[in-house]
Protein backbone atom coordinates (compact mmCIF):
# COMPACT_ATOMS: atom_id res chain seq x y z
CA UNK A 1 0.00 0.00 0.00
CA UNK A 2 1.10 3.57 -0.53
CA UNK A 3 0.32 4.63 3.05
CA UNK A 4 2.31 2.96 5.85
CA UNK A 5 2.22 2.98 9.64
CA UNK A 6 4.00 6.08 10.93
CA UNK A 7 3.22 8.29 7.92
CA UNK A 8 1.70 11.73 8.44
CA UNK A 9 -1.59 12.06 6.58
CA UNK A 10 -4.44 14.54 6.11
CA UNK A 11 -8.07 13.43 6.20
CA UNK A 12 -9.75 14.69 3.01
CA UNK A 13 -13.34 13.48 3.54
CA UNK A 14 -15.76 12.71 6.36
CA UNK A 15 -16.48 14.28 9.72
CA UNK A 16 -12.76 14.71 10.50
CA UNK A 17 -11.95 16.49 7.23
CA UNK A 18 -8.82 18.61 7.47
CA UNK A 19 -7.34 16.79 10.49
CA UNK A 20 -3.62 16.06 10.22
CA UNK A 21 -2.18 13.14 12.15
CA UNK A 22 0.06 10.13 12.19
CA UNK A 23 -1.09 6.68 11.03
CA UNK A 24 -1.20 4.43 14.09
CA UNK A 25 -2.45 1.25 12.42
CA UNK A 26 -3.25 -0.02 8.94
CA UNK A 27 -5.52 -2.98 8.16
CA UNK A 28 -5.15 -4.50 4.69
CA UNK A 29 -8.15 -6.77 5.27
CA UNK A 30 -10.62 -3.91 5.84
CA UNK A 31 -8.61 -1.32 3.84
CA UNK A 32 -8.76 1.16 6.72
CA UNK A 33 -6.28 3.24 8.70
CA UNK A 34 -6.43 4.61 12.23
CA UNK A 35 -5.21 8.22 12.35
CA UNK A 36 -4.14 9.86 15.60
CA UNK A 37 -6.74 12.45 16.66
CA UNK A 38 -9.19 11.76 13.82
CA UNK A 39 -12.61 10.05 13.82
CA UNK A 40 -12.96 10.07 17.61
CA UNK A 41 -15.63 7.64 18.82
CA UNK A 42 -17.12 7.37 22.31
CA UNK A 43 -18.06 4.13 24.01
CA UNK A 44 -19.89 3.70 27.30
CA UNK A 45 -18.48 0.91 29.46
CA UNK A 46 -19.97 -0.71 32.54
CA UNK A 47 -18.10 -0.82 35.84
CA UNK A 48 -16.28 -4.17 36.22
CA UNK A 49 -14.97 -3.87 39.76
CA UNK A 50 -12.79 -1.48 41.74
CA UNK A 51 -9.94 -1.48 39.20
CA UNK A 52 -12.20 -0.79 36.24
CA UNK A 53 -14.75 1.86 37.23
CA UNK A 54 -16.27 2.21 33.74
CA UNK A 55 -17.44 5.44 32.16
CA UNK A 56 -17.06 7.04 28.75
CA UNK A 57 -14.02 5.90 26.73
CA UNK A 58 -12.90 7.87 23.67
CA UNK A 59 -10.80 6.24 20.94
CA UNK A 60 -9.91 6.68 17.27
CA UNK A 61 -12.00 4.81 14.73
CA UNK A 62 -11.02 3.48 11.33
CA UNK A 63 -11.02 5.68 8.22
CA UNK A 64 -11.13 4.28 4.71
CA UNK A 65 -7.76 4.55 2.95
CA UNK A 66 -9.33 6.52 0.10
CA UNK A 67 -10.26 9.32 2.52
CA UNK A 68 -6.69 10.15 3.57
CA UNK A 69 -3.80 11.72 1.67
CA UNK A 70 -0.09 11.80 2.46
CA UNK A 71 1.10 15.09 3.99
CA UNK A 72 4.00 17.00 2.42
CA UNK A 73 5.75 19.19 5.00
CA UNK A 74 7.37 21.37 2.33
CA UNK A 75 4.04 22.13 0.59
CA UNK A 76 2.21 22.17 3.98
CA UNK A 77 -0.71 20.26 2.46
CA UNK A 78 -1.92 16.81 1.49
CA UNK A 79 -0.34 15.80 -1.81
CA UNK A 80 -0.04 12.90 -4.21
CA UNK A 81 3.27 11.06 -4.15
CA UNK A 82 5.01 8.95 -6.76
CA UNK A 83 7.48 6.11 -6.31
CA UNK A 84 10.97 6.84 -7.66
CA UNK A 85 13.96 4.50 -7.97
CA UNK A 86 17.37 6.21 -7.81
CA UNK A 87 20.59 5.09 -9.49
CA UNK A 88 21.55 2.88 -6.51
CA UNK A 89 18.25 0.97 -6.78
CA UNK A 90 16.72 2.49 -3.64
CA UNK A 91 13.00 3.23 -3.74
CA UNK A 92 11.58 6.41 -2.25
CA UNK A 93 8.32 8.36 -2.32
CA UNK A 94 8.48 11.84 -3.86
CA UNK A 95 5.89 14.66 -3.80
CA UNK A 96 4.40 15.22 -7.27
CA UNK A 97 4.30 19.00 -6.88
CA UNK A 98 7.57 19.97 -5.15
CA UNK A 99 9.73 16.82 -5.64
CA UNK A 100 10.60 16.55 -1.93
CA UNK A 101 11.25 13.08 -0.51
CA UNK A 102 8.89 11.61 2.07
CA UNK A 103 11.20 8.71 3.03
CA UNK A 104 14.34 9.81 4.80
Secondary structure, 3 states (H helix, E strand, C coil): CCCCCCCEEEECCCCCCCCEEEEEEEECCCCEEEECCCCEEEEEECCCCCCCCCEEEEEECEEEHHHEEEEECCCCEECCEEEEECCCCCEEEEECCCCCECCC
